[in-house]
Amino acid sequence: MKVKVSRKAHFNAAHRLYRPDWSDDKNNTVFGKCNNPNFHGHNYELIVSVYGEIDQETGFVIDMKILKELIKSNIEDVLDHKNLNLEVAEFKNMNPTAENIAVVIWNKLRPHIDLSKDLEVVLYETSRNFVTYSG
């Protein structure tokens, strides 16, 4: 029997959507106010889900204490109260869109989740705008 278990988390971060190889006009046309040279911030909401068989000994798909710690150490400690463009290595040469942030989060967590289980990341940039990535 397969079950999906999820944990919610959040972090606050600033970013700027910008391509240095584009003109200011093109950046403004494509990214609008998200291209603010002084950056802007979001209160990101994150849902990390693990889908798999229930362990017959523990009754868990994954121990939620372990999932909580993985999210804290690999995501919250790395992204919270950071300027993504300037302080997070993955975004030195990658535009920190919600899509790219979700993929980075998934990539940071995947090595820590048993490969027999599926991993899904849902990232809310605002209450109305969110992305889902599952590998």
Helices and strands as residue ranges (DSSP letters): E 2-15, H 24-31, G 32-35, E 40-53, H 64-71, I 72-76, H 77-79, E 82-83, H 84-87, G 89-91, H 98-109, G 110-112, E 118-124, E 130-133
